[in-house]
Amino acid sequence: MSYKGMQNGLLGLLVVFISLWIYSCANMASPSGGPYDEDPPKVVRTTPEFNQTNFTGKKVEIVFDELIQIENPNENVIITPPQRTMPVIRAQGKKVVVELRDTLKENTTYTIDFTSSIADNNEKNVLENFSFAFSTGDVIDSLEVSGLLLNARDLEPLSGITIGLHSNLEDSAFRTEPFLRISRTNERGQFTIRNIAPGTYRIYALNDMNRDYMFDQPGEEIAFLDSLITPSFELTARYDTVWVDSLTIDTIYAREFNKFIPDDIQLRLFKEEFIRQYMTRPDRSSENKFTLHFNEPVEQIPDPVPLNFIPEEEDWYFVQTADDKRTIHYWLRDSLLWQRDTLEMEVNYLRSDSMNILQPQLDTIQVILRNRPQAQDNKKKSKKGEEEETEIVFLGMNINATGTKEMQDTISVTFDEPVDGLSKDFFHLSQKADTLWNPVDFDFFPDTTNSLNYFIRRNWRYGEEYKLEVDSASIYSIYGKWNDGFSGEFKIRNKDEYGHLYIYVTGVDTTSFIELLNKSDAVVRKTKVVNGGALFMDLKPDTYYARLILDVNNNGEWDTGNYELKLQPEEVFYCPKPLEVMQHFEVEENWDVRAVPLEKQKPLDITKNKPKETTQRNRNR
């Protein structure tokens, strides 16, 4: 090879080397970090040691093999026996530090239950159900009890509710002494109380509003078990199978372990029917109306007595109760009273005393009109600026008598002001026969919860067509306004547009009723169980769910419990599967209300407290 050839060859190699170097610089990548970390933190050492006895300190340190964090320790870390003074719980690098501030009891096993609050700092791998125990005496108590807590009314699993044990078996202990040992429910309502000493206990659930571990607030939700519990254990085995392939078993291993019992405690949380009634601040939203507000529905309507004014008439106001019966509107009939910015009155009403007994209460109130409306000119102006006839402001009247109606529907008539002398004679209902409209009779009655609302009802038949008419200026409000004319046509849905449902019920030994529910767990229809079944006629095609209530006192309502009377809330059951009602079909379903465990009855579709889904990790991050 000539010198010039060698030179060209070296030059080519140099070009290739430089190109590779530039390419490698332009495509720099992070070095591989090894396998993806999916393991939770592991304990390296602790001070004191696990299950140490005769411990006299107040500080616990737990060291892990990697950096860790604690999620919301004041809520998620449970120390039992419960601490009156909040401990200090913090993460320091790879270490968890717990500083107890209460005086430790002698000969007592302490448990620090971290639940699932500890995770590694980077990948957030959670250390599930981690707990730490030590004893101030010679023995570590090691028994456990576990179970499930559900809402008594709708079987929803409840999280974050305190579950407590009392060794004092007197009923008063729940109200006067803090729990001996505690735990809290997880997101599925499950609980485990650990490190229990041998003995007999009562178990309770408490939505502890003031964190004193006692049922001393009337508004606190509770649950209690009628029977006593005695924690124990039994030696049992768990079998693991090793397979040669999908059809052939290699070896079956029996692994012995202690099974703690009872492990199937079931509690139903409820709030006692406690009503502490009082009146809140009254107001005057408009010149012709003032309002009294109460925290609970009132049965007796207060009769205000004037102090700084004298009405011209004895019947100087019209009472309108709101739907919830907590709000009472007083419409002033006397227009002279409208001109007063302040009305002072005495109001005699029922108020709960310190013993929660309703007693007559006499208060002096002032209702003040803060913003007086501007006077309105109802006269129209012509293009030349001349005044024309006065524009009529009609009495507001809303009637839902148009479109398609259901067999169970009523027609509602709602006014925006109180009316005088209203009767069914002002309404004209006609039924269509061929091309003619023939007058028909109907029932007309007031709404018991809202005195501005009225109902029209008739035994409708499938496919019937109706017309409802109201003549203009036939109805007058107490302020002299009259109604505009109304005419509306509506049709009852045809028979073949409906489906029917009959549910055969077993496992019930007392009076009961079934509530038919929609996909929001709201009641659509309700009927009694008669002769072992419940019939729901004329249902719109849809997916329904069923809830059965054991109506022990046969009052047609679900009743809550009472701790003082040792009365449990009435039992509730859910049909585990949805009920599909199709158009023009008669559906029959068999339901044994006790065939499925209570915690598995409520369909997930209508369960509000659904279990959290495990997030899939992105390994390509």
Disulfide bonds with the S-S distance in Angstrom:
none
